[in-house]
Amino acid sequence: GEVKEKIGDKIMNSRDDYENMMQVSINPPGQEIVVIRHGESEGNVLGVTSGRTDHKLTRLGKEEALQFAQQAKGEYDLIITSTLSRSIETGE
């Protein structure tokens, strides 16, 4: 099918591709770093590569962020996001 977005060496063609990328864990000695991808954005729906364009979260993206927040409540000491609204809203 048509490539909608490429992240690193991963080709994103469907919602499942994004859901499989949502969480990646790295384990340095004595600590854990977890990378969370933002919820679905308007750019994802349009099938465009957003990059630094500040596409907002969709309703589904907000629901995904809330669901993750409920599952991860109290699990993390620090959250760092980019300056893009979709990342900040997911981190909140």
C-alpha positions as CSV (number, residue, x, y, z in Angstrom):
1,G,0.0,0.0,0.0
2,E,0.8,3.7,0.0
3,V,3.4,4.8,2.6
4,K,1.7,7.5,4.8
5,E,4.6,8.2,7.0
6,K,8.1,6.9,7.7
7,I,9.6,7.1,11.2
8,G,13.2,6.0,11.3
9,D,13.2,2.7,9.4
10,K,9.5,2.0,10.2
11,I,6.8,2.6,7.6
12,M,3.5,3.7,9.0
13,N,0.5,2.5,6.9
14,S,-2.2,1.8,9.4
15,R,-3.4,2.7,12.9
16,D,-1.8,-0.7,14.1
17,D,1.6,0.5,12.9
18,Y,1.3,3.6,15.2
19,E,-0.1,1.7,18.2
20,N,2.9,-0.7,17.9
21,M,5.3,2.3,18.1
22,M,3.6,4.0,21.1
23,Q,6.0,2.7,23.7
24,V,9.7,1.8,23.5
25,S,11.7,1.0,26.6
26,I,15.4,1.4,27.1
27,N,17.1,0.0,30.3
28,P,20.3,1.7,31.4
29,P,21.8,0.2,34.6
30,G,19.7,1.3,37.6
31,Q,17.0,3.2,35.6
32,E,14.5,3.0,32.8
33,I,13.9,5.4,30.0
34,V,10.5,5.1,28.3
35,V,9.8,6.9,25.0
36,I,6.1,7.5,24.3
37,R,4.8,8.6,20.9
38,H,2.0,11.2,20.9
39,G,-1.6,10.2,20.2
40,E,-3.1,10.4,16.8
41,S,-2.7,13.9,15.3
42,E,-4.5,15.8,12.5
43,G,-1.5,15.2,10.3
44,N,-1.8,11.4,10.8
45,V,-5.4,11.5,9.7
46,L,-4.4,13.6,6.6
47,G,-1.7,11.1,5.8
48,V,1.1,13.8,5.9
49,T,4.5,13.8,7.6
50,S,4.1,16.4,10.3
51,G,7.7,16.8,11.4
52,R,7.9,20.2,13.1
53,T,4.4,21.3,11.8
54,D,2.2,21.7,14.9
55,H,-0.7,19.4,14.1
56,K,-3.1,19.1,17.0
57,L,-4.3,15.8,18.5
58,T,-7.5,14.5,17.1
59,R,-10.4,13.4,19.4
60,L,-9.0,9.8,19.2
61,G,-5.5,11.1,20.0
62,K,-6.8,12.8,23.1
63,E,-8.5,9.6,24.1
64,E,-5.3,7.6,23.5
65,A,-3.3,10.1,25.6
66,L,-5.9,9.9,28.5
67,Q,-5.9,6.1,28.3
68,F,-2.1,5.9,28.6
69,A,-2.1,8.5,31.4
70,Q,-4.6,6.3,33.4
71,Q,-2.5,3.2,32.8
72,A,0.8,5.0,33.7
73,K,-0.4,7.0,36.7
74,G,2.4,7.4,39.2
75,E,4.8,5.3,37.1
76,Y,7.1,8.1,35.9
77,D,9.2,10.6,37.8
78,L,9.8,13.0,34.9
79,I,8.1,13.7,31.5
80,I,10.0,15.6,28.8
81,T,8.2,16.6,25.6
82,S,8.9,18.6,22.5
83,T,7.4,22.1,22.1
84,L,4.7,20.8,19.7
85,S,1.2,20.9,21.1
86,R,0.5,17.2,20.3
87,S,3.5,16.2,22.4
88,I,2.7,18.5,25.3
89,E,-0.9,17.4,25.4
90,T,0.1,13.7,25.3
91,G,2.6,14.4,28.1
92,E,0.1,16.2,30.3
